[in-house]
Amino acid sequence: MKRRDVVGILGGAVLAGAALVAGAAPEGPSAWRSVDTPEKRESYTRGLLKELCTDIGPKPAGSEAYDRAAAIIEREMRRSLPQVRQVELDMEGWKLTGAPLLKVGDTEVEIWPYSHTPGTPAEGVTGVLRKSGGGFTLVDQKTGERRAIFGVSPFGRAIPHPDARWSSPAFTLVGVGKQDVPFLERAAEAGTPATLRVPVRFTGLVTTSSVMGTLPGRSKEEILFVSHLDTLYNSPGANDNTASTIVMVMLAHAAAAMRPERTLTFIATGAEEHYCIGARKCAQLRERAGTMGNIRYVVNFDSLTYGPNLQIYSTDADMRDLIRSIHADLKINATPRYFEESGFTMDSAAFRASGAKAIYANSRGYDERTLPVYHRPEDTADSVPLDCVEISFRVFEEFIRRVGWR
């Protein structure tokens, strides 16, 4: 599904490794008509959530499912953007090859292995549990040697975390739910025998991509939006982060109708859940092409639908004030929060060298409804609060209107 032999253009510079999409000319401003009312935006969002989450399911970077999702986002970007391409990268493949098991005494406890964690032998490992910080370890009862590490979900049932090699590459890392903590604590105190089986396979290098579209302006000065498209292996990722990516694509349609003076680039990044290597590859290409300095604004969307209250992180007071003023002027019924913390967070951190003004945006407010589906199979299309999609779209459409012209 990948095209390695085509050279694309990013920010006006020729970059090897980016695949320029061939095909019909974009609809341009007419694509805006598909999302130019709240009702149409709701319908558009529902349709893409069905395609990307219900029909495809989990889409971890490097999988065929991710490639199908990237092709859909590519198709949608092409509707309004004249330059659309995929930027490819290689990553280490990993698969859970069977059902994981944690049995403590006679009781099975739900677990999700962390992505890219080393597994156990086929027969599993045995030992007893020990409390360790906020989680647990499985240790050999005779030698005390550590066999595995268990992290506790802060939101509810067991979840995996992104690439385990960030934290403890030598041990099997597994997520357990917070509701199981009292049982596990009693088992640790009693020395109850436990067995853990985590069947995994590392599959060597696999190719994945980020999908990037650009709307050239009269100026090389650029506004960059990033939103990750990949999910963890066990979750359709409707809230984390598919709905945010749909917001970004709708903003691309809106921008094509506005025709701002500044150039706009939209990147649906791959492999955010794996060291953010998709964003880092795009940034490396910018550095090599000498176009990193064109970027004046970076906006990173991550989980915009956990509630109606946007959380805006930026060390730039003008950026925080701008979003505050947009909320007030649009009379949005929400309570945003503002943090004097870096907007160069996760995917956007790759673009720190641009010296741009940066925002990292996520949300809260429907915590009892949305946070428990984080990194869970239940993060499905019907779990997305569509009012949050509308709020984010309105705020950042107005953001483009206010900063799109010098």
Buried (B, 14 or more C-beta within 10 A) or exposed (E): EEBEEBEBBBBBBEBEBBBBBEEEEBBBBEBBEBBBEBEBBBBBBBEBBEBBBBBBBBBBBBBEBBBBBBBBBBBBBBBBBEBBBBBBBBBBBBBBEEEBBBBBEEEEBEBBBBBBBBBBEEEBBBBBBBEBEEBBBBBEEEEEEBBBBBBBBEBBBBBBBBBBBEBBEEBBBBBBBBEBBEBBEEBBEEEBBBBBBBBBEEEEEBBBBBBBBBBBBEBBBBBBBBBBBBBBBBBBBBBBBBBBBBBBBBBBBBBBBBEBEBBBBBBBBBBBBBBBBBBBBBBBBBBEBEBBBBBBBBBBBBBBBBBBBBBBBBBBEEBBEBBEEBBEEBEBEBEBEBEEEBBBBBBBBBBBEBEBBBBBBBBBBBEEEBBBBBBBEBBBBEBBBBBBBBBBBBBBBBBBBEBBEE
